[in-house]
Amino acid sequence: MNANTITRKEEQVNISSEASKFGLSVVMGMAALIGIWGAACLIGGMADSGISGLAMGLLTAVTGA
């Protein structure tokens, strides 16, 4: 005669910790995308007007002159 044995495993999950990990990963992912976008814009600006033109544009933007 075969006896069927059913085993059951229960695991405690802290939902606030899991939600916090998920939220942190979403924020870090968005920060990475924004950083990549900023670097791409900086490279595009340097390709368009060169380093001196980029520096002059930055100085003009800051001083307003």
C-alpha positions in Angstrom: 0.0 0.0 0.0 1.4 3.4 -1.0 0.7 6.3 1.2 0.7 9.7 -0.4 2.6 12.3 1.6 1.8 16.0 1.1 4.3 18.4 2.3 3.6 22.1 2.7 6.0 24.9 3.2 4.9 28.3 4.5 7.1 31.3 4.2 6.7 34.6 6.0 7.0 37.6 3.7 7.3 41.2 4.9 5.2 43.1 2.4 6.5 46.5 3.4 10.1 45.4 2.9 9.2 44.0 -0.6 7.4 47.1 -1.6 10.3 49.2 -0.5 12.7 47.2 -2.5 10.5 47.5 -5.6 10.1 51.2 -5.1 13.8 51.7 -4.7 14.6 49.7 -7.8 12.1 51.8 -9.9 13.6 55.0 -8.6 17.2 53.8 -9.3 16.1 52.7 -12.8 14.6 56.1 -13.6 17.7 57.9 -12.2 19.9 55.8 -14.5 17.7 56.6 -17.5 17.9 60.3 -16.7 21.7 60.2 -16.3 22.0 58.4 -19.7 19.8 61.0 -21.3 21.8 63.8 -19.8 25.1 62.3 -21.0 23.6 61.9 -24.5 22.5 65.5 -24.6 26.0 66.7 -23.5 27.7 64.6 -26.2 25.2 66.0 -28.8 26.0 69.5 -27.7 29.7 69.0 -27.9 29.3 67.4 -31.4 27.2 70.3 -32.6 29.3 73.3 -31.4 32.4 71.9 -29.8 33.7 72.3 -26.2 34.3 76.0 -26.5 30.9 76.7 -27.9 29.3 74.5 -25.2 31.2 76.4 -22.5 30.2 79.8 -24.0 26.6 78.7 -24.2 26.7 77.6 -20.5 28.3 80.9 -19.5 25.7 82.8 -21.4 22.9 80.8 -19.9 24.2 81.4 -16.3 25.0 85.1 -16.6 22.2 86.0 -19.0 24.5 88.2 -21.1 
